[in-house]
Amino acid sequence: MGMFLSVLVIIVVIMFFWMIGWGIFWFLVQSGVVVQKALEPPTTDTRDYSLDQGREVRGEDS
């Protein structure tokens, strides 16, 4: 019984540290994605607007 308990404790400790490590890894990955998106240049507006819809645009028909 003592050997089984010590093996179980070792497995639980390994799983605990594995979960902590995975959480830290996931946090770093998510932080990297946020930082990468923040470093991208902003979208530039060309101010080239058109209403090319193939039909006339009117208000609602009453």
C-alpha positions as CSV (number, residue, x, y, z in Angstrom):
1,M,0.0,0.0,0.0
2,G,2.9,2.4,0.8
3,M,4.5,2.0,-2.6
4,F,1.2,2.6,-4.4
5,L,0.6,5.7,-2.4
6,S,4.1,7.1,-3.1
7,V,3.7,6.4,-6.8
8,L,0.3,8.1,-6.8
9,V,1.8,11.2,-5.0
10,I,4.6,11.3,-7.6
11,I,2.1,11.2,-10.5
12,V,0.0,13.9,-8.9
13,V,3.0,16.2,-8.3
14,I,4.2,15.6,-12.0
15,M,0.7,16.4,-13.2
16,F,0.5,19.6,-11.0
17,F,3.8,20.9,-12.4
18,W,2.8,19.9,-16.0
19,M,-0.4,21.9,-15.6
20,I,1.4,24.9,-14.2
21,G,4.0,24.7,-17.1
22,W,1.2,24.4,-19.7
23,G,-0.6,27.4,-18.2
24,I,2.5,29.5,-18.3
25,F,3.2,28.4,-21.9
26,W,-0.4,29.3,-23.0
27,F,-0.2,32.7,-21.3
28,L,3.1,33.5,-23.1
29,V,1.6,32.4,-26.4
30,Q,-1.5,34.6,-25.9
31,S,0.7,37.5,-24.8
32,G,2.8,37.1,-27.9
33,V,-0.3,37.2,-30.2
34,V,-1.5,40.4,-28.5
35,V,1.9,42.1,-28.7
36,Q,2.3,41.0,-32.4
37,K,-1.1,42.5,-33.2
38,A,-0.3,45.7,-31.3
39,L,2.9,46.2,-33.3
40,E,1.2,46.0,-36.6
41,P,0.9,49.3,-38.4
42,P,-2.5,50.9,-38.3
43,T,-4.8,50.6,-41.3
44,T,-4.6,53.6,-43.5
45,D,-7.7,55.2,-44.9
46,T,-7.5,56.0,-48.6
47,R,-10.8,58.0,-48.5
48,D,-11.9,56.4,-51.8
49,Y,-15.5,55.8,-51.1
50,S,-18.1,54.8,-53.7
51,L,-21.6,53.4,-53.9
52,D,-21.1,51.0,-56.7
53,Q,-24.2,48.9,-56.2
54,G,-25.6,48.7,-59.7
55,R,-28.9,50.5,-58.8
56,E,-30.0,53.9,-57.5
57,V,-29.9,54.5,-53.8
58,R,-33.1,56.1,-52.5
59,G,-34.9,56.6,-49.2
60,E,-37.7,54.2,-48.1
61,D,-40.8,54.1,-50.3
62,S,-43.8,55.5,-48.5
